Amino acid sequence: MRLSRRQMLVGAGLAAGLGPWLPAMAQPRTGGHVRAATMSSSTGDTLDPAKGALSTDYVRHAMFYNALTDYDAQLRAQPCLAESLDSADQITWHATLRSGVRFHDGSTLTADDVVYSLLRHRDPATGSKVRPIASQIASVRAVSPRDVEIVLTGPNVDLPSILAQSHFMIIKAGTTDFTSANGTGPFRCRLFQPGVRTMGVRNEDYFRPGKPYLDSLELIGIPDEVARVNALLSGDVHLINAVNPRSARRVRDSGTHALLETPSGLYTNLIMRQDGVPTGNPDFVLGMKHLFDRQLIKRALFRDFAVLGNDHPIPPIHPYYRADLLQRELDLDKARYHFARANLPSTPLPIYASPAAEGSVDMASVLQEYGARVGVRFAVNRMPADGYWSTHWMKHPLCFGNTNPRPTADLVFSLFYKSDAAWNESGWKNERFDRLLLEARAQGDEGLRKEIYGEMQEIARDHCGTVVPVFINQIDGYDQRLKGLVPVPIGGMMGYRFPEHVWWEG
């Protein structure tokens, strides 16, 4: 596989490498200040790309850093800091860096910076969220100031896509202080107040000519969706993510704002810890999977801004989606049968939900109602959005999660389903699944690769302690004077990469 400089130049022009993302006749304008609000913000906000966990982190990192590769609107890996990335055997990869790229402190990007940035993910002290993924990297070395050799522990055809993740963005060699940001990205860090706001100003030395278009960009978090929509419609902010489908009409009818809908792999899932009681009982797991009214959730909770899920993380829009798997549906008789075999306690089973996990509070209420019909009592504990991920997620036998889309099947399986993954939410372990994951990475034949991923979807559907009822279309709301936004299926706000690509016509 090779990502060449020619590929980069083919997409160049008006959008400086991302021409297909923009309308054919669009004429970006320079200037203006934009304020954006995402659904999360806390004292855990970080400027360290390795530690990014929430949408606010991903946007913040896109402001200040770049990766070796980047995604286009079809989630294909394209050159970014690396003008080429090639391999003959999918194990040993060679990257050639762009010349003349500078960090915000004026120093020149070199191979040493790439070596430092990639290897730090393997150090437990770094606290990298993608350490399980980085464990595939056996070595990284500087061949010359502009050339890097990356050797993997085994073949992986997805490496260019992996390196496009925001976690793998490049920092200056030796960086340990992240109270500010010293990256190569489109904005320089003017202010960073964790849990409050982030301010960036245009990087006049950015390597993509003409970009960014904005003079400055401010990023804040507003956890409450109603407050977020109110801030948009009042003009306090110009772009928000995670608009609730119930608010969609209100935004559309304003006359001055619009919606950007992005089909994606986003899902809110019920987590049944396999090390808990009774959640570790296979009959309890199957009972819960039959208790979900997926059609109701799609229609009533998400106003059809969603598609049905089948208890695995690969959405129907994905090229490896296995369409022939029998769709699991609401079946109270089967649920009652499995719950009877699970020997449940007589006390109510607590379910932890939060607005932080989109739709989870309403899903929990629906489960409570259907549970009563089959003789199972649930106690719904609604937790505030602030602090939910650090205090409750994966901390209770029965709780909800919310997973952002990932560009490849390997990434979502490696991060959330592999036995030793830090984010293996239910704590399940399946040796067959783990072996297939390694086989898929090495398989260059697309047909065979699809078969492997298809079996993995079936294993997760039948045995993993999670329920994925629907995949949620991401809905952003924006001021119509903000131009250049297009859907990118990895996530809202153009896959969280909007800072470089939008402009203001106010």
C-alpha positions as CSV (number, residue, x, y, z in Angstrom):
1,M,0.0,0.0,0.0
2,R,1.2,3.5,-0.7
3,L,-0.1,6.9,0.1
4,S,1.8,9.2,-2.3
5,R,2.5,12.9,-2.6
6,R,0.7,12.8,-5.9
7,Q,-2.5,11.6,-4.1
8,M,-2.2,14.6,-1.8
9,L,-1.8,17.0,-4.7
10,V,-4.7,15.6,-6.6
11,G,-7.0,16.7,-3.8
12,A,-5.3,20.1,-3.4
13,G,-6.5,23.4,-4.7
14,L,-9.2,25.5,-3.1
15,A,-9.5,23.3,0.0
16,A,-5.7,22.7,0.3
17,G,-5.9,19.0,0.1
18,L,-9.5,18.4,0.9
19,G,-11.2,19.8,-2.2
20,P,-13.9,17.0,-2.4
21,W,-15.2,18.1,1.0
22,L,-16.4,21.5,-0.3
23,P,-19.2,22.5,-2.7
24,A,-17.7,22.9,-6.2
25,M,-18.4,26.7,-6.3
26,A,-17.6,27.5,-2.7
27,Q,-15.3,30.5,-2.1
28,P,-13.9,30.4,1.4
29,R,-13.4,33.7,3.1
30,T,-10.7,34.6,5.6
31,G,-11.4,36.1,9.0
32,G,-14.0,35.9,11.8
33,H,-14.3,34.4,15.2
34,V,-16.3,31.3,15.8
35,R,-17.5,29.8,19.1
36,A,-18.3,26.1,19.2
37,A,-19.8,24.1,22.0
38,T,-19.6,20.3,22.5
39,M,-21.5,18.1,24.9
40,S,-18.7,17.5,27.4
41,S,-16.2,19.5,29.4
42,S,-14.5,18.7,32.7
43,T,-11.3,19.3,34.6
44,G,-10.0,16.2,32.8
45,D,-9.9,18.1,29.5
46,T,-6.5,17.6,28.0
47,L,-4.0,19.0,25.4
48,D,-2.3,15.6,25.2
49,P,-3.5,13.8,22.1
50,A,-2.7,10.5,23.6
51,K,-5.2,11.0,26.4
52,G,-8.2,12.3,24.3
53,A,-11.4,10.6,25.4
54,L,-14.3,12.9,24.5
55,S,-15.5,15.0,21.6
56,T,-14.2,18.2,23.2
57,D,-10.7,16.7,23.3
58,Y,-10.9,15.5,19.7
59,V,-11.8,19.0,18.5
60,R,-9.2,20.7,20.7
61,H,-6.5,18.4,19.3
62,A,-7.6,19.1,15.7
63,M,-7.0,22.8,16.4
64,F,-3.4,22.4,17.5
65,Y,-1.9,19.2,16.1
66,N,-1.7,17.1,12.9
67,A,-1.2,13.4,12.3
68,L,0.9,11.6,9.7
69,T,-2.3,10.9,7.8
70,D,-5.8,12.3,7.8
71,Y,-9.3,11.1,6.7
72,D,-11.2,12.3,3.7
73,A,-15.0,12.5,3.6
74,Q,-15.1,8.7,2.8
75,L,-12.8,7.8,5.7
76,R,-9.9,6.9,3.3
77,A,-6.5,7.7,4.7
78,Q,-4.7,10.5,2.9
79,P,-1.3,12.1,3.5
80,C,-0.9,14.8,6.1
81,L,2.4,15.3,7.9
82,A,3.6,12.3,5.9
83,E,3.7,13.0,2.2
84,S,4.0,9.3,1.6
85,L,3.5,6.1,3.6
86,D,4.2,2.8,2.0
87,S,4.9,-0.9,2.7
88,A,5.7,-4.0,0.7
89,D,4.6,-6.5,3.4
90,Q,2.3,-4.5,5.7
91,I,4.8,-5.0,8.5
92,T,7.6,-2.6,7.7
93,W,6.3,0.8,6.8
94,H,8.3,3.8,5.5
95,A,7.0,7.4,6.0
96,T,8.5,10.5,4.3
97,L,7.7,13.7,6.0
98,R,6.7,17.0,4.4
99,S,9.5,19.5,4.3
100,G,9.3,22.8,6.0
101,V,6.6,22.0,8.5
102,R,7.0,24.0,11.7
103,F,5.8,23.6,15.2
104,H,4.2,26.7,16.8
105,D,7.5,27.4,18.6
106,G,9.2,27.8,15.2
107,S,11.2,24.5,15.3
108,T,11.1,22.2,12.3
109,L,9.2,18.9,12.2
110,T,11.7,16.0,12.0
111,A,11.6,12.2,12.2
112,D,12.7,12.4,15.8
113,D,9.3,14.0,16.7
114,V,7.5,11.2,15.0
115,V,9.5,8.5,16.8
116,Y,8.9,10.2,20.2
117,S,5.1,10.7,19.5
118,L,4.5,7.1,18.4
119,L,6.6,5.3,21.0
120,R,5.2,7.2,24.0
121,H,1.9,5.3,23.6
122,R,3.6,2.1,24.6
123,D,4.7,3.5,28.0
124,P,2.1,2.8,30.7
125,A,3.1,6.1,32.4
126,T,1.8,8.1,29.4
127,G,-1.8,6.9,30.0
128,S,-2.5,6.6,26.3
129,K,-6.1,5.7,25.4
130,V,-4.8,3.8,22.4
131,R,-2.1,1.8,24.1
132,P,-3.6,-1.5,23.0
133,I,-3.4,-0.3,19.4
134,A,0.1,1.0,19.8
135,S,1.2,-2.3,21.1
136,Q,1.3,-3.4,17.5
137,I,4.3,-1.1,16.9
138,A,7.5,-3.1,17.5
139,S,9.9,-0.3,16.6
140,V,10.0,3.2,15.2
141,R,13.3,4.8,14.1
142,A,14.5,7.9,12.3
143,V,16.2,6.9,9.0
144,S,17.0,10.5,8.1
145,P,15.5,13.9,9.3
146,R,12.6,13.3,7.0
147,D,12.3,9.5,6.8
148,V,10.8,7.2,9.4
149,E,10.7,3.4,9.6
150,I,7.8,1.8,11.5
151,V,7.9,-1.9,12.1
152,L,4.8,-3.7,13.4
153,T,4.6,-6.9,15.4
154,G,2.5,-8.4,12.6
155,P,1.0,-7.2,9.3
156,N,-1.8,-4.7,9.5
157,V,-3.1,-3.1,6.3
158,D,-5.0,-0.5,8.3
159,L,-1.9,1.3,9.6
160,P,-2.5,4.5,7.5
161,S,-6.0,4.7,8.9
162,I,-4.8,4.0,12.5
163,L,-2.3,6.8,12.3
164,A,-5.0,9.2,11.2
165,Q,-6.6,9.0,14.7
166,S,-6.3,12.1,16.8
167,H,-4.5,10.1,19.5
168,F,-1.6,9.6,17.1
169,M,-1.2,13.3,16.4
170,I,2.5,14.4,16.4
171,I,4.0,16.4,19.3
172,K,7.5,17.8,19.6
173,A,10.1,15.3,20.8
174,G,10.5,15.5,24.6
175,T,7.2,17.2,25.4
176,T,5.9,16.4,28.8
177,D,4.2,19.6,29.8
178,F,0.6,19.9,28.3
179,T,-0.5,23.1,30.0
180,S,-0.3,24.6,26.6
181,A,0.0,23.1,23.1
182,N,3.0,23.2,20.8
183,G,1.9,21.4,17.6
184,T,1.9,21.9,13.9
185,G,-1.9,22.5,13.6
186,P,-4.0,25.2,12.1
187,F,-4.4,27.2,15.3
188,R,-2.0,28.3,18.0
189,C,-3.1,27.9,21.6
190,R,-4.0,31.2,23.1
191,L,-5.8,29.9,26.2
192,F,-6.5,26.6,27.8
193,Q,-8.7,26.3,30.9
194,P,-9.8,22.7,31.6
195,G,-13.5,22.5,32.1
196,V,-14.0,26.1,31.0
197,R,-12.8,26.9,27.5
198,T,-10.0,26.7,24.9
199,M,-9.0,29.5,22.6
200,G,-7.0,29.2,19.4
201,V,-5.7,31.9,17.0
202,R,-4.7,31.3,13.4
203,N,-1.4,29.8,12.8
204,E,0.1,32.1,10.1
205,D,2.8,29.5,9.3
206,Y,0.5,26.6,8.7
207,F,1.8,24.3,6.0
208,R,-1.5,24.2,4.1
209,P,-1.6,27.5,2.1
210,G,-4.6,29.7,2.9
211,K,-5.7,27.7,5.9
212,P,-7.2,28.0,8.4
213,Y,-9.8,30.5,7.3
214,L,-10.9,31.7,10.8
215,D,-9.0,34.3,12.7
216,S,-9.8,32.6,16.0
217,L,-11.8,29.7,17.4
218,E,-13.2,29.3,20.9
219,L,-14.2,25.9,22.2
220,I,-16.4,25.3,25.3
221,G,-18.5,22.5,26.7
222,I,-22.2,22.7,27.5
223,P,-23.3,19.2,28.8
224,D,-27.0,20.0,28.9
225,E,-28.5,19.6,25.4
226,V,-31.3,22.1,25.9
227,A,-28.9,24.7,27.2
228,R,-26.6,23.9,24.2
229,V,-29.4,24.4,21.7
230,N,-30.5,27.6,23.5
231,A,-26.9,28.9,23.3
232,L,-26.9,28.2,19.5
233,L,-30.3,29.9,18.8
234,S,-29.4,32.9,20.9
235,G,-26.2,33.4,19.1
236,D,-23.9,32.7,22.0
237,V,-22.3,29.9,20.0
238,H,-22.2,29.2,16.3
239,L,-21.8,25.4,16.2
240,I,-22.9,22.6,18.5
241,N,-22.9,18.8,18.4
242,A,-25.2,16.1,19.7
243,V,-28.5,17.8,19.0
244,N,-31.3,15.7,20.3
245,P,-33.8,14.6,17.6
246,R,-36.5,16.3,19.6
247,S,-34.8,19.6,19.1
248,A,-34.2,19.2,15.4
249,R,-37.4,20.9,14.3
250,R,-36.8,23.8,16.6
251,V,-33.3,24.4,15.1
252,R,-34.6,24.0,11.5
253,D,-37.6,26.4,12.1
254,S,-35.4,29.2,13.4
255,G,-34.7,30.5,9.9
256,T,-31.1,31.3,10.8
257,H,-29.8,27.9,11.7
258,A,-29.5,24.5,10.1
259,L,-28.7,20.9,10.9
260,L,-25.9,18.7,9.7
261,E,-26.9,15.0,9.9
262,T,-24.2,12.4,9.7
263,P,-24.9,8.7,9.5
264,S,-22.3,7.0,11.6
265,G,-21.3,4.2,13.9
266,L,-22.2,6.1,17.1
267,Y,-24.1,4.0,19.6
268,T,-25.3,4.0,23.1
269,N,-25.0,0.5,24.6
270,L,-26.1,-1.3,27.7
271,I,-23.1,-2.7,29.5
272,M,-23.4,-6.0,31.5
273,R,-20.2,-6.5,33.4
274,Q,-19.1,-10.2,33.1
275,D,-17.4,-10.0,36.5
276,G,-20.6,-8.9,38.1
277,V,-23.8,-10.6,39.5
278,P,-26.1,-11.4,37.9
279,T,-24.8,-9.6,34.8
280,G,-22.1,-12.2,34.3
281,N,-24.7,-14.9,33.8
282,P,-25.2,-15.8,30.1
283,D,-28.9,-16.2,30.5
284,F,-29.2,-12.8,32.1
285,V,-27.3,-11.4,29.1
286,L,-29.6,-13.0,26.6
287,G,-32.7,-12.0,28.6
288,M,-31.6,-8.4,28.4
289,K,-30.9,-8.6,24.7
290,H,-34.4,-9.8,24.0
291,L,-35.9,-7.1,26.3
292,F,-34.9,-4.2,24.0
293,D,-37.6,-2.8,21.8
294,R,-35.2,-1.5,19.1
295,Q,-37.9,-0.3,16.7
296,L,-39.4,1.8,19.5
297,I,-36.0,3.2,20.4
298,K,-35.4,4.1,16.8
299,R,-38.8,5.7,16.3
300,A,-39.6,7.3,19.6
301,L,-36.3,8.1,21.2
302,F,-34.4,9.1,18.1
303,R,-37.2,10.3,15.8
304,D,-35.8,7.9,13.1
305,F,-32.4,9.7,13.2
306,A,-31.0,6.2,13.7
307,V,-30.8,2.7,12.2
308,L,-31.2,-0.6,13.9
309,G,-28.3,-2.2,15.7
310,N,-27.7,-5.9,16.3
311,D,-25.6,-6.1,19.4
312,H,-22.2,-5.6,17.7
313,P,-20.4,-2.4,16.9
314,I,-20.3,-2.5,13.0
315,P,-23.0,-0.2,11.5
316,P,-24.9,-1.0,8.3
317,I,-23.0,1.8,6.5
318,H,-19.7,0.0,7.0
319,P,-18.3,-2.1,4.1
320,Y,-17.7,-5.0,6.4
321,Y,-21.2,-5.1,7.9
322,R,-22.7,-8.5,7.9
323,A,-26.3,-8.1,6.7
324,D,-27.4,-11.8,6.9
325,L,-27.2,-12.0,10.7
326,L,-30.7,-12.5,12.1
327,Q,-31.9,-9.2,13.5
328,R,-32.6,-9.6,17.2
329,E,-36.0,-8.2,18.2
330,L,-38.1,-7.6,21.3
331,D,-39.3,-11.1,22.5
332,L,-40.8,-11.0,26.0
333,D,-41.3,-14.8,26.1
334,K,-37.6,-15.4,25.4
335,A,-36.6,-12.7,27.9
336,R,-38.8,-14.3,30.6
337,Y,-37.3,-17.8,29.8
338,H,-33.7,-16.6,30.2
339,F,-34.4,-14.5,33.3
340,A,-36.0,-17.5,35.0
341,R,-32.9,-19.6,34.3
342,A,-30.6,-16.8,35.6
343,N,-32.0,-17.1,39.1
344,L,-32.3,-13.3,39.7
345,P,-32.4,-11.7,43.1
346,S,-35.7,-10.4,44.4
347,T,-34.4,-6.9,45.0
348,P,-34.5,-4.4,42.1
349,L,-31.4,-4.4,39.8
350,P,-29.8,-0.9,39.6
351,I,-29.2,0.5,36.1
352,Y,-27.0,3.6,35.8
353,A,-27.8,6.0,33.0
354,S,-26.9,9.6,32.2
355,P,-27.5,12.3,29.6
356,A,-23.8,11.9,28.9
357,A,-24.7,8.6,27.2
358,E,-27.2,9.8,24.6
359,G,-30.7,8.3,25.0
360,S,-29.6,6.1,27.9
361,V,-32.1,7.6,30.4
362,D,-35.0,7.0,28.1
363,M,-33.7,3.5,27.2
364,A,-33.5,2.6,30.9
365,S,-37.1,3.8,31.5
366,V,-38.3,1.6,28.6
367,L,-36.3,-1.4,30.1
368,Q,-37.9,-0.7,33.4
369,E,-41.4,-0.9,31.9
370,Y,-40.7,-4.1,29.8
371,G,-38.9,-5.7,32.8
372,A,-42.0,-5.3,34.9
373,R,-43.9,-7.3,32.2
374,V,-41.6,-10.3,32.7
375,G,-41.2,-10.1,36.4
376,V,-37.9,-8.3,36.6
377,R,-37.6,-5.1,38.6
378,F,-35.0,-2.4,37.6
379,A,-34.1,0.7,39.6
380,V,-33.0,3.5,37.3
381,N,-30.3,5.7,38.7
382,R,-30.0,8.9,36.6
383,M,-26.5,10.3,37.0
384,P,-25.5,13.8,36.0
385,A,-23.5,14.2,32.8
386,D,-20.6,15.9,34.6
387,G,-18.2,13.2,35.8
388,Y,-20.3,10.2,34.5
389,W,-17.4,8.7,32.5
390,S,-14.9,8.8,35.3
391,T,-17.3,7.9,38.1
392,H,-19.9,5.5,36.7
393,W,-19.0,4.1,33.3
394,M,-17.7,0.5,33.6
395,K,-17.9,0.9,37.4
396,H,-21.3,-0.8,37.9
397,P,-22.6,-4.3,36.9
398,L,-25.3,-2.6,34.8
399,C,-24.7,0.8,33.1
400,F,-24.7,2.5,29.8
401,G,-21.9,3.5,27.5
402,N,-21.6,5.7,24.5
403,T,-19.1,5.0,21.8
404,N,-17.9,7.4,19.1
405,P,-17.5,6.0,15.6
406,R,-14.1,4.5,14.6
407,P,-12.9,4.5,11.0
408,T,-12.0,0.8,10.8
409,A,-13.5,-2.4,12.2
410,D,-10.1,-3.3,13.6
411,L,-10.1,-0.1,15.7
412,V,-13.5,-0.5,17.3
413,F,-12.9,-4.2,18.0
414,S,-9.4,-3.6,19.3
415,L,-10.4,-0.8,21.6
416,F,-13.7,-2.1,23.0
417,Y,-13.9,-5.9,22.5
418,K,-10.4,-7.4,22.6
419,S,-9.9,-9.3,25.9
420,D,-7.1,-7.0,27.2
421,A,-8.5,-3.7,25.9
422,A,-8.7,-0.9,28.5
423,W,-12.1,0.0,27.2
424,N,-13.4,-3.6,27.1
425,E,-16.6,-2.4,28.7
426,S,-18.2,-5.6,29.7
427,G,-14.9,-7.3,30.6
428,W,-15.7,-10.3,28.3
429,K,-13.0,-12.6,27.0
430,N,-13.2,-14.7,23.9
431,E,-10.1,-16.4,22.5
432,R,-11.6,-17.1,19.1
433,F,-12.5,-13.5,18.7
434,D,-9.0,-12.4,19.7
435,R,-7.4,-14.8,17.1
436,L,-9.7,-13.6,14.3
437,L,-8.8,-10.0,15.1
438,L,-5.1,-10.8,14.4
439,E,-6.0,-12.7,11.3
440,A,-8.1,-9.9,9.9
441,R,-5.2,-7.4,10.3
442,A,-2.9,-9.5,8.2
443,Q,-5.5,-10.4,5.5
444,G,-5.0,-8.4,2.3
445,D,-7.8,-10.1,0.4
446,E,-10.9,-7.9,1.0
447,G,-13.4,-10.8,0.5
448,L,-11.7,-13.0,3.1
449,R,-11.3,-10.0,5.4
450,K,-15.0,-9.4,5.3
451,E,-15.7,-13.0,6.1
452,I,-13.5,-12.8,9.2
453,Y,-15.1,-9.6,10.4
454,G,-18.5,-11.2,9.7
455,E,-17.8,-14.0,12.1
456,M,-16.5,-11.6,14.7
457,Q,-19.8,-9.7,14.5
458,E,-21.7,-12.9,15.1
459,I,-19.5,-13.8,18.1
460,A,-19.9,-10.4,19.7
461,R,-23.7,-10.4,19.0
462,D,-24.2,-13.8,20.6
463,H,-21.7,-13.7,23.5
464,C,-20.6,-10.3,24.5
465,G,-22.1,-8.6,27.5
466,T,-23.3,-5.5,25.6
467,V,-26.5,-4.5,23.8
468,V,-26.3,-2.2,20.8
469,P,-29.9,-1.4,20.0
470,V,-29.4,1.4,17.3
471,F,-26.7,3.4,15.6
472,I,-27.4,7.1,16.1
473,N,-27.1,9.6,13.3
474,Q,-25.1,12.5,14.6
475,I,-26.8,15.8,14.4
476,D,-24.9,19.1,14.6
477,G,-26.6,22.5,14.7
478,Y,-25.0,25.5,13.2
479,D,-25.4,29.2,12.3
480,Q,-26.0,29.4,8.6
481,R,-23.2,32.0,8.3
482,L,-20.8,29.2,9.1
483,K,-19.7,27.6,5.8
484,G,-17.8,24.5,4.7
485,L,-19.4,21.9,7.0
486,V,-19.9,18.5,5.4
487,P,-20.7,15.1,7.0
488,V,-17.8,12.8,7.8
489,P,-19.0,9.5,9.1
490,I,-16.4,9.1,11.9
491,G,-18.2,11.7,14.0
492,G,-20.0,15.0,14.3
493,M,-18.4,18.3,13.5
494,M,-16.8,16.9,10.4
495,G,-15.3,14.0,12.3
496,Y,-14.2,16.6,14.9
497,R,-11.8,18.1,12.3
498,F,-13.9,21.2,11.4
499,P,-11.5,23.9,12.7
500,E,-9.2,23.7,9.7
501,H,-12.0,23.7,7.1
502,V,-14.8,26.1,8.0
503,W,-15.1,29.8,7.3
504,W,-17.4,32.6,8.5
505,E,-19.6,34.8,6.2
506,G,-21.1,36.9,8.9
